[in-house]
Amino acid sequence: MAAKVMRRYFMLMALATFCACIYAQNNVPFGIHYQAVARNGSGTELKNTKISVRFSIISGDPTGTLVYQELHQDKITSPFGVFSLVIGQGVPTVVSPVSSIGDVSWKDANHYLKVEVKFENDYMDMGTMQFLTVPYAFYAQKSLEPGPIGPAGPKGDKGVQGDPATDNQNLSVMNIDGSDYLAISGGNQVKLSTIDNQTLNLTGDVLSIARGNNVNLAQYKDNTDNQTLNLAGDILSISGGNTVNLSAYKDNTDNQTLTYTESSNTLQILGGNSVTLGTMVAFRAKKLVATSAPMPLSNIDFIPDNIEYNDGNGMNSGTGEFTAANTGVYSFDIKYIASGDGKIVYLYKNGNLYETLATGLTTGAIIFRTMTIKLVASDKIKLVINTGTDTSIGTGTFSGYKVY
C-alpha cells in the first residue's frame, strides 16, 4: 500500500541545500534555504504546480518534542518542477511552541527537520532528517562579534550549468528505531506506517481512496441489455459476448424405439430410460342368472355371478361394490335387462344415492348408461335394483376403468 501511495502523491526530494546566513549586525536574518524537486510516479517533474509545505523542527530524536513549526502556502513549482523555500520565513502555526526559528535552543539537543507537503487535500509526511552543522550557526550568532574583513579573492571561472534535478537516485526501505522508512538517496524519507491507513470508497459512479485521487467508473458501465442470441451451425453466440460450440452436445442418432409393456404398464425408449404410467384399473362384472328378492319393492345390491376381468382388484365380487384405489376420474358403463315390471336402477356412492339411472322398467326392457365420476381414494360405487311389483332382480353387466 505504501508503494501505491508514493505513486499517487508524486513527491521525490532531489535536492536539499541548507544555508544559515549570519551577518555582523544586530538584526540577523534567520533562515535555512531548502530546495527540492516535485516529480510524478514516472519520474517526470511536476511543472508549474501549486503546493503547500509545512516544516517542523523536532528535538531529541525523529519522534521527539516539537519545538517549532511553520507553514508555506500556495507555492508554485518552476518549469523544471523545482521549488525553493527559506525555513524560518514561513508563518508559524498555532501549535508551534516558539514564534521564531531564532528561539530554538540548538545547543540543548540534536534537532530534526520534518517535512510535510500538501498536493490536493491533506498534508503528507515526506520524512524526517537530522540537522547537521550549518543550522547551529544560529547559536553562534549570539556573540555578535564580527571578525576582520579579509581581502577579496580572484573571481573564479564560470562553471558548467548542472542538471536542476539529477536522476541518479536510489530508492530503498530502511529501518529507523524499529519503524520502516522509504528513502531516496540524497533526499528525504517517508515513514511507511503513516501512509497505510487508507479507505476505498464508492459514491455513485466515483471510486476514491483516502488522501488520493478518484476515478469515475461511469465510462466502464454497460447499461444496455440489447443483446442477441444467435445459432450458426453448431456455434451459439451472444452479441458483445462469448461463443459456445454445441457440437459436443449433439446426438445425431435417431435409431430409437418406443415400447410399451402392458404387464408392468411401462413405457420405455431404446437405449434410454423407462417410465411407469401407473397401475391399470379396469373391471367388467356380469350377472347372468336372474335371482329373486325376498319381497316386492325391495332395494337389492346388483351382485355379479361372473367377473370377466378385475385389473387393480377394485371390484368386490361378493358385494358387487367397486372401491377406488387412487384419486382420479373414472368411467362406468351399465347395461341392465329388466325381468318383471316397475324396475328402478340406482347408482350409489359411499352408501348414498348418487344418481337414478332408470325408472318404471317393464319386463324385457334394456338400458345402457355411461357415468363419468371423479373419485378420491377409498370411494365406493355400486348398482342397486328396486324390484318393483315383483321380486325378480334382473340381469346385466357393470364395468368401469380409471381414465386419469
BAMARFI-299357 format. One record per atom (N, C-alpha, C, O): x, y, z. Coordinates in steps of 0.02 Angstrom, whole numbers, plus 50000, padded with zeros to 5 digits. Each point is the difference from the previous one (the first is absolute). Layout:
<pts>
XYZ/...
</pts>
This chain:
<pts>
500414994050000/499595006050000/500435006250000/499825005049968/500764994950069/500435005850002/500275001749932/500035005949981/500174989049981/500265001349933/499475003249957/500165004449959/499214993650050/499465003049960/499915007350017/499875004149957/500194997450108/499925007050021/500545004249970/499875005649978/500754991950021/500545003949970/499875001349926/500145005449974/499584989649994/499845001249929/499445005049992/499965003549950/499594996950101/499445004649996/500245007150010/499805004549963/500644996650087/500125006850022/500635003249973/500135005850013/500264990449951/500505002849954/500585004050032/500345003449962/499794996350100/500505004750027/500664996550010/500054995350039/500465006849926/500684997650009/500465006050013/500035004649958/500304995550098/500455005650015/500684998649968/500364995350020/499815008649931/500624998749963/500585004150027/500574997650001/499295008650021/500545004350025/499775003050065/499435002150006/500994998250042/499845003550062/500635003550024/500454996750026/499575009849966/500605003750019/499825004650057/499465003050000/500964997550048/499885004150058/500545005350005/500594998749989/499215007250029/500495005450008/499765004750054/499475003149993/500894997650061/499835004850052/500395006549987/500614999949995/499045005450000/500325006449984/500105004150065/499525001950032/501104999449985/500175003850061/500345006549978/500474999949961/499295005550066/500295006449983/500275003350064/499754999050055/500765005049935/500295003650056/499585006150016/500245005749997/499144993250019/499535005450016/499574997650057/499954994050014/499735010750018/499524998250052/499384996749970/499704995750031/500115006449910/499404997449966/500214994149956/500165001049941/499844992950087/500234994249964/499424996949960/499494998550031/500565000649902/499464996849961/500034992450005/500384996849964/499225000550082/500004992750010/499714996549939/499535002549969/500734991750015/499704996149945/500444994249979/500615000350004/499064994549972/500344994149973/499714998849931/499404998749994/501015001749955/499754998849932/499834992749990/500374995550021/499065003449947/499774993049986/499764999749928/499585004049979/500704991449983/499814999349929/499864992649985/500364995550023/499125003449939/499824993149982/499664999849932/499825005249973/500114988850000/499684999049935/499394995650010/500024994950034/499425007249936/499394995950002/499944996049936/500025002949945/499904990650060/499944995649943/499384995650007/499754999050056/500004998449887/499454995250003/500284993050005/500614999050004/498934996049996/500224993050008/500434997549943/500354995150009/499655008249933/500424997949944/500675003650000/500414998949956/499705005550093/500635003650003/499985006749964/500505003549997/498934998349975/499935006449964/499875005750048/499594999350046/500775006349945/499925005750045/499295002849996/499695000449947/500055001550112/499345003350003/500125007549990/500195003650046/499694998649894/500185006949981/499425004750016/499414998449989/500775007750037/499515005350010/499404997550040/499425001349983/500714995150071/499484996950040/499985003350069/500525001350030/498865000049995/499925003350066/500054994750055/499664994949997/500765006450053/500064995650058/500045004350063/500115006049996/499794990850063/500115003250065/500474995550041/499964993949996/500505009350043/500514996250036/499985002050074/499935006050016/500124989150028/500025001250073/500654997150027/500144994149992/500265010250041/500634997950031/499914999650075/499705004550031/500564990149999/499984999250073/500714998450023/500334995849971/499905007750083/500654998650030/499864996150064/499635002350044/500684991849961/499874995350055/500654999050038/500544999349971/499415000650095/500594999550044/500074993050026/499514996650016/501125001149989/500154993650033/500084994249951/500554997449993/498925000749972/500014994649950/499445001449950/499615004650009/500364991349937/499505001549947/499285000050025/499575003149968/500294993550088/499325000050027/499965003850066/499554998950040/500935005749971/500055003650064/499515005850006/499444999649975/500785005750058/499575005650018/500015005449946/500535001949976/498875000450004/499955005449952/500205006650034/499725001850051/500785001749919/500215006350029/499835006049955/499965005650025/499954993249911/499815005549956/499674997249937/500204994749975/499285008850000/499654997849939/499765006149962/499745004850028/500364995049905/499775005549958/499714997349935/500114994249982/499515010149983/499624998149940/500165004649943/500025006150007/500114990849933/500095003749938/499444997949953/499994994349976/499545010250010/499404998249962/500055002249927/500295005249984/499404990749973/499895001649930/500635002249964/500045005549972/500464990250030/500625001349964/499964996549932/499744994549994/500535008749955/499974997449931/500684997349981/500515003350007/499484990449968/500644997149977/500225003449935/499595003049965/501054996450020/500295003149940/499854995949938/499724994550006/500465007949934/499914995949940/500404993550002/499894995749958/500575003650091/500364993750008/499744995950058/500284994850017/499175007550015/499734996450058/500335001950065/499844997150052/500635007849947/500385001950059/499615005150042/499675004449972/500374995150094/499755005250044/500525001450054/500334995450024/499745011049994/500505002150049/499655003950055/499595004449986/500584994050077/499705003350058/500555001750049/500554997349997/499305007250050/500465001750054/499664998150065/499495002950019/500794992150016/499734998050064/500155005550050/500585001950009/498915000650023/500075005650046/499625006049976/499905004850037/499894995149899/499635005749972/499284998249982/499645003749966/500144990450060/499304998249991/499575002950055/500245003850042/499134994449958/499525002350051/499984994950056/499794994349988/500425007550074/499974995250055/499284997650011/499535003949995/500394989750019/499344997150011/499795000950072/500425001750043/498954997249972/499745000950068/500284994950048/499995001150061/500274993249913/500274994950045/500745001050013/500304996250038/500005008949932/500735001150008/500145002750070/499735005150019/500704991350019/500165002450068/500355006850001/499915003950047/500494997649901/500345006549997/499785003549936/499764996849953/500315009850046/499745004049944/500525001449948/499845003149949/500784994850061/500535001549952/500514994450002/500134997150052/500165001449889/500514994949998/500625002050041/500384995850022/499715010949988/500565002450040/499934998350073/500495000450037/498914997749985/499904998350071/500134992750014/499954997950058/500224998249892/500154992950010/500664999450037/500505003149981/499524992850071/500614999050040/500414994549967/499954994150020/500455007649932/500384995249961/500534996350041/500194994449984/500055008850070/500554997150038/499794994450045/500414996150023/498925003449992/499774995350052/499944992849976/500054995450040/499855003549895/499894993149976/500094999849924/500055005249967/499974988850006/499974999249928/499315002049975/499504999250035/500485003549904/499365002349972/499894996949931/500474998549963/498885000650022/499804996649937/499495004349964/499595003450030/500444996149903/499535003749958/499494995149970/500184995249966/499195006150048/499454996049971/499665004149947/499815005850011/500114991249929/499715003549942/499334996749983/499964993949993/499525010449999/499344997649979/499775004249941/500065006150001/499674990749948/499795003549939/499284998449985/499784994350005/499845010949976/499304999149980/499945001049925/500175005349974/499594989449991/499905000449927/499275001549984/499855004149956/499704992650079/499295000949984/499615002150063/499815005850008/500074989450038/499575001550057/500384999750067/499905004350043/500524990649967/500314998950065/500765000649995/500304998949948/500005002950108/500735000250004/500264992850005/499724995850035/500825003049929/500304993449999/500705000250028/500415004349983/499734991050063/500664999750032/500524997749949/499954994449975/500545010050010/500514998349951/500654997850034/500514998949966/499495000550101/500594997450034/500325005050047/499845005950000/500604991550040/500355004050052/500754998749994/500214994249995/500195011250005/500734999149996/500355004750050/499735005250018/500864992850002/500355003650053/500375006149973/500314999749947/499665005950092/500425005749984/500724998250018/500144996650050/500325005849909/500714998850014/500335006550023/499795002950050/500734999549914/500405005450027/499705006949992/499965003950048/499824997849890/499865006949983/499475003350044/500105005650022/499324991149992/499495003650039/500245002050069/499715004650029/500794992349999/500235001750067/500375006750001/500185002550054/499935000449888/500275006849998/499525004950032/500205005550020/499144992649985/499535004350034/500225001350073/499925005550027/500364989350003/500225000950069/500645004250002/500095004050046/500354995149904/500635003750000/499905007449990/500425004150021/499014997949947/499905007149985/499885004250063/500035006149997/499844990550059/499865003850060/500595004350022/499905005150034/500724993149946/500585004150020/500005006749964/500225005050028/499524995149910/499975006249960/500695003550000/500025006250003/500524990149994/500665002949998/500314998649932/500324994849991/499595009749961/500264998849933/500765000249998/500315003950036/500004991949923/500725000149992/500205004949945/499575003049967/501074997750023/500235004749948/499844997549930/499974994049987/499925010949970/499834998449931/500644998649962/500465004049999/499574990149970/500594998349962/499975002649929/499495002449977/501084997249989/500015002449931/499604995649954/499934993950011/499795009149937/499594996349952/500454995749957/500535002249977/499274991750011/500384995549958/499835001049927/499515003349983/500914993749974/499865000749927/499354996549982/499804995050030/499865007749920/499394997149975/500134993649962/500434999949956/499224994850061/500114993649967/499654999549933/499585004249982/500604990649982/499684998849935/499274997850009/499824996950050/499785004949902/499304998050001/499944992449989/500284997449951/499374999450093/499934992749994/499454998049950/499605004049978/500414989550007/499504997349953/499334999450037/499974997650057/499505004649910/499334999650031/499824992750012/500034995849955/499785002750105/499824993250018/499274998449986/499595004449985/500264989250020/499314997649992/499605002150061/500184998150056/499295005749936/499635002350059/499694994250039/499795000950057/500174993449913/499704994350036/500334993649976/499814997249948/500685000450090/500354994049978/499574993850010/499604999750047/500484995649908/499624993750005/500414994350028/499764994350003/500865007250019/500424994750027/499834999050074/500385001850044/499044995249968/499764999050068/499794992850009/499774996749954/500305000950108/499804993250017/499455000250052/500045003750049/499444992449939/499434999550046/500104993750042/500134994649973/499805006050093/500114994250044/499555000550060/499735005350016/500194988950019/499624999750062/500504998950056/500404995349997/499585009050054/500464999250057/499615000150065/499455002750004/500864994250048/499684999750066/500355005050046/500604999750011/499005004950015/500265005150046/499614999650064/499405001250001/500934997050053/499694999550067/499384995549999/499505001550031/500564992949932/499454995250000/499445001549951/499534996149995/500525009449967/499485001749951/500304999849930/500595001649991/499014996449959/500234999749931/499915006749966/499475003150006/501054999149959/499985006349963/500184998549927/500454996049986/499215007449968/500184999849929/500435006149987/499795005650011/500834993249966/500485005549993/500265000349929/500034994949965/500175011150014/500315001149935/500685003150012/500075004650041/500424993049924/500685002450012/500045007549986/499765002449949/500565001250099/500065007249993/499365003650014/499965006149990/499524990450034/499355003250011/499724998250068/500374998650047/498975001549958/499674998950064/499784992950008/500104995849956/499595002850102/499714993450014/499265000950016/499775005350022/499854989349966/499295000050016/499874993950044/500174994449982/499535006850077/499834994550045/499404996349972/499465002849993/500664990849989/499494996349965/499374998950042/499455000049972/500624999350093/499424998550042/499515005850001/499424999150018/500815006949963/499555005850003/499575000749938/499575004349998/500544991649952/499635000949937/499624993849980/499794999349943/500124996050106/499644993949984/499265000550018/499604995849978/500215009350061/499305000550022/499595003549947/499865005950005/499954990449945/499625002749945/499344996349993/499954994150015/499545009549962/499334997249992/499785000749928/500045005549972/499734989049999/499735000149932/499255001050005/499674996550038/500055008249924/499305001750005/499695000749931/500325002649954/499064995150038/499635000649938/499375004050013/499574997850037/500385008049932/499425004450005/499715001049930/500305003349958/499114993750030/499745000249933/500454996249953/500124994050009/500145009549940/500464996849953/500735001850015/500444998149962/499695005650093/500675002550013/500344995750053/499754999450056/500834997749926/500414996050045/500575004450024/500375002849959/499714997950107/500525004450027/500384996450055/499754995250030/500875007249983/500414997450053/500205005850045/500145005549976/499874993350090/500165005350047/500685002949985/500484996349988/499565010350013/500625003849987/500264998649929/500595001149987/498984996649968/500224998749932/499515002949950/499595004350016/500464993349923/499555002549948/499394995749995/499904995450040/499685006049911/499394996049989/499934998449926/500305003249958/499294991750028/499894997749932/499254999649989/499654997050040/500115005949906/499304999549981/499904993749959/500284999349946/499324996050081/499914993449969/499435000049949/499864994849970/499815010950021/499425000149956/500164997649930/499594996749967/501025004950010/500194998249931/500084992449991/499994997549944/500084998950113/500094992849995/499354996150009/499984993949994/499475009750020/499364996750009/499684998549933/500055003949953/499614990450044/499614998349941/499294998750022/499844994650025/499735010449964/499314999450023/499544997449946/499395000050009/500884997849936/499584997849945/499904992550003/500474996150009/498905001949985/499834992949998/499824997849929/499704994749990/500485009449962/499844998349931/500504994949973/500475001649964/499424992250056/500444994649978/499594994949961/499414998950013/500914998249938/499674995249956/500354993350003/500614999649994/498994995150016/500254993250001/499944997249930/499465000449969/501074996650005/500004997749931/500314993149996/500504998550034/499214997249924/500274993349988/500184999349927/499565000449956/501084998750030/500244999149932/500364993349997/500554999250027/499134995949942/500284993350001/499984997150070/499474999450030/501114998949997/500044997550068/500225005450049/500094998650059/500005007749918/500275005350042/499435004450026/499635003049961/500314997350105/499525004450034/500385006050025/500494999350036/499285006849946/500355006050020/499505005250023/499414999949983/500855004950059/499605005650023/500375006349982/500615000450006/499025004649970/500325006249977/500385003350057/499745000750055/500875001249930/500425003250050/500274995250052/500305002250049/499614991249940/500234995150049/500384994349968/500275000849945/499754993650089/500384994349975/499584995349958/499415001349989/500904993349989/499654995049959/500104993150031/500484998950037/499064996449948/500044993250025/499904995349941/499535000749961/500924994450033/499944994949948/499574994350027/500194996750048/499225002349921/499524995050024/500104993149970/499614995550015/500885003749942/500074993649964/500104994250048/499794994449986/500535007050072/500124994650047/499364997450033/499994994650029/499475009549966/499394998250034/499484997149951/499444998350020/500745001149918/499534997449950/499994992450000/500524996850008/498895000449982/499924992749991/499664999049933/499405001349992/500984996549960/499744999349932/499684993349986/499814998649943/500124997250108/499694993549989/499265000350016/499815001750056/499774996749895/499275000050009/499734992950001/499394999049996/501054996050008/499774993050000/499774998050069/500334996250036/499095006349982/499724998750066/499294997249992/499635002149956/500194993350088/499354996849997/499645000750067/500294998850053/499075003349943/499595000750060/499574993850007/499644998149953/500394998750106/499614993850011/499585000750063/500175003750046/499264992649954/499555000050058/499914992850024/499844995649960/500285003250105/499914993450029/499375000150042/499975003250052/499534993149924/499345000350031/500004997250071/499675002650044/500724992049966/499994996750066/500245004650056/499774999550057/500715005049927/500265004650050/499795007249989/500185004550037/499424996549908/499755006749983/500595004949994/499975005650026/500564992249938/500625003849995/500135002249929/499934996149953/500265010350039/500195002849935/500755001050001/500275003150046/500084994249903/500735000249999/500255001849930/499704998049950/500875005950048/500315001849937/500664996149996/500364999550049/499784997949892/500594995949991/500645004050015/500105005549974/500314991550070/500625003450018/499915005750049/500475003650016/498914997250009/499865005550046/499654997550062/500044994150017/499615010350017/499674998150062/499294997649986/499775000049943/499894997950111/499314997649995/499575003850049/500255002850049/499104997349937/499525003550042/499424995350014/499714997149954/500125002250110/499424996150020/499395004549999/499985005150035/499534993149925/499425004349990/499504999650057/499535004050002/500554991350043/499534999350055/499644993349996/500024996649948/499665001450107/499654993750002/499365000349961/499615004850007/500264990149950/499384999949962/499424998250046/500054995450041/499405008349951/499394998750038/499434999049950/499815004749965/499924989250031/499454998549954/499654993550023/500334995450024/499015004449968/499644993950018/499384999349955/499755004949971/500014988850025/499364998649966/499674994150036/500254994350000/499175007250031/499644995050039/499324998649967/499665004649977/500154988950022/499364998149967/499544996550051/500224996350044/499145005249947/499484996050035/499594996649946/499585002949966/500564990550028/499694996249946/499374996450023/499574998249959/500375000550106/499424996250026/499545004850038/500225003750044/499134996149937/499515004350033/499804997050066/499694994650002/500485008750052/499814997650067/499425004250026/499805004949968/499934993150090/499415003350027/500145003050068/500434997650038/499195007649978/500035003250065/499494996850047/499554996549975/500495004550090/499524997050046/499285002549990/499524996350012/500425010149964/499325002749992/500035005549947/500545002549985/498894999549988/499985005549951/500235006650033/500055000750061/500085004049894/500195006950020/500615000050046/500055004050046/500414991449941/500614999750041/500595003049961/500054999349939/500405004250097/500635002549971/500544994850012/500204998750056/500034998249889/500474994550004/500655001949963/499975002649945/500614996250088/500655001449967/500074995449940/499834994150002/500455008849942/500134996349939/500664996350010/500545002949992/499414990750025/500604995950014/500124995449941/499574995949983/501035004649984/500134996049940/500134992750019/500214998450055/499654997349896/500194993050009/500584998049956/500214994249998/500065010949964/500584998649957/500425006449995/499745005349985/500944994150027/500475005649993/500434998649939/500424995550001/499495008449946/500394999049939/500725002150010/500464996349980/499675009550049/500675002250019/499945005050057/499485003350009/501064997350029/499995004450059/500715002650013/500314998550051/499965005649900/500685002950007/499995005250055/499595004650000/500864994750047/500035004550057/499604997550059/500045002950054/499564991749936/499624996850053/499535004950036/499914999750061/499805004749899/499545004850030/499294997350010/499645002450044/500164992649918/499324997350004/499984994250051/500404995449997/499135005150049/499884994750050/499444995549973/499425002149998/500754991949981/499504995649969/499484997650049/499454998049980/500705002350086/499514997750049/499475005250016/499454998250019/500735008349973/499525005450017/499775003949939/499515003750003/500854995449940/499845003849940/500225007350005/499775004249961/500664997550086/500205006950013/500715001249974/500454995950011/499645009949954/500665001949975/500305005350047/499665004850019/501004994350000/500355004750043/500585003149962/500424996549972/499605010350025/500535003649965/500654999650041/500015002150058/500514995349913/500654999650034/500375006750000/500385001450047/499505002849901/500345006449994/499505005449981/499484998649970/500685007450047/499605005749979/500075000949925/500554999649974/498895001749992/500035001049928/499315000349970/499505000350036/500484999749898/499375000249962/499854992949975/500434996849969/498975000750043/499814993249983/499385000249954/499585004550005/500394990649951/499424999349955/499674993150013/500354995050005/498985004950000/499634993950014/499474998949945/499675004849979/500264989049998/499494998049950/499524995050032/500214995250032/499145006049960/499484995750029/499534997649945/499755003949960/500154989550039/499494997049956/499534995950046/500224995650036/499135005949960/499524996550043/499414997549958/499745003649958/500064989950056/499424996949965/499484998450054/500134996050045/499285007249950/499474999150050/499644993449991/499874997849944/499964999050112/499584994050000/499445001250050/500094998950060/499355003449917/499465002250042/499875007449989/500355003349963/499134999250071/499805006949989/500185004550059/500084997750057/499985009049927/500125005050052/500725000350025/500125002550055/500344995149906/500704999950023/500305007150000/499855004149957/500584997250093/500375006450006/500744998350009/500174995650040/500265008049924/500724998750004/500335006250032/499935005649975/500444993450081/500355005350036/500764999149997/500244994449994/500135011250011/500734999950009/500145003150068/499815005750013/500534990450031/500165002450068/500755001550006/500424996749970/499725008550070/500705001950014/500075000450076/499655003850033/500814992249993/500144999950073/499364998950040/499915003050053/499634992449921/499404998250037/499435004749992/499474999050030/500615006349930/499475004949990/499815000349926/500434998949957/498945002750028/499775000649932/500385005649965/500005005750022/500324992549922/500375004949960/499595002449940/499975005949986/499724989249978/499595001849942/499524994249984/500174994150008/499225007849970/499514995149975/500104999149926/499955004849961/500204988950018/500164998849930/499394998449958/499995001649940/499494995250088/499394998349962/499434998550049/500124997850056/499265003649922/499414998650042/499454996949957/499985001049940/499554995150094/499414997149967/500144995349943/499634999749951/500934996650057/500174995349946/499534994050003/499824997550053/499975000249888/499564994149995/500404994149976/500575000649979/499114993650024/500344993849981/500305000449930/499665001949952/500994996350044/500355000049935/500325006649982/500375000449951/499505004950088/500305006549985/500764999750011/500224996950048/500175006349908/500745000150005/500235007450001/499785004049959/500664997650088/500285006950002/500774999649996/500314995250023/499985010049949/500735001049998/500165006950029/499735005049977/500694995250073/500195006450030/500775000350008/500324995050014/499945011049976/500725001350012/500065005950048/499695005349989/500714993950064/500095005250051/500755001450008/500414995450006/499765011049994/500695002150014/500005003650067/499655005050009/500754992450038/499995002650069/500725001150024/500444995949987/499675009750048/500655001150032/499974997350071/499585002050040/500864993249974/500014996750066/500675001550035/500515001149968/499454998850097/500625000250040/500134993050025/499554995750001/501065003150021/500184993350023/499524997750054/499835003750046/499944989849948/499554996650047/499265001449988/499574997350034/500275007149916/499295000849983/499734993349973/500364996249968/498985002450045/499694993649980/499405001449955/499595004450013/500364991649933/499465000649951/499664993149992/500344994849996/498975005350001/499644993749988/499345001449966/499745005650003/499974989149964/499335000349971/499504997150049/500144995150034/499265008049970/499454997550043/499374999749956/499835004749964/499834989550040/499394998949960/499394999950046/499994996350050/499515007849934/499354999550034/499564995249960/499885001249940/499874993350093/499664994649964/499305001849974/499724996349960/500015009350060/499355002049974/499444995650027/499994998350059/499544999749896/499404996450021/500114992750012/499564996550025/501055001049957/500144992950014/500674999550035/500285005150022/499984989049982/500634998950038/500604998749955/500554999050027/499385001049907/500564998549955/500505005849999/499805005849997/500844992550006/500535005250001/500225001949929/500195005849989/499804989649965/500215001549932/500734998249989/500344997650045/499915003649893/500694998349981/500335006149967/499685005149989/500984994149996/500355005549967/500754999850013/500274995150026/500075010549956/500735000650010/500155006850033/499655004949990/500904995050049/500245006150032/500765000249990/500364995650024/499885009549940/500725000549986/500245007250012/499605004750002/501064995950005/500295006750011/500764999949994/500314994750000/499995011449996/500725000649996/500205007150021/499605004749999/501044995950022/500265006650018/500245003649937/500434997549964/499295008450025/500195003949941/500665003750012/500445000149958/499615003050101/500605004050016/500085000450075/500475003150025/
</pts>
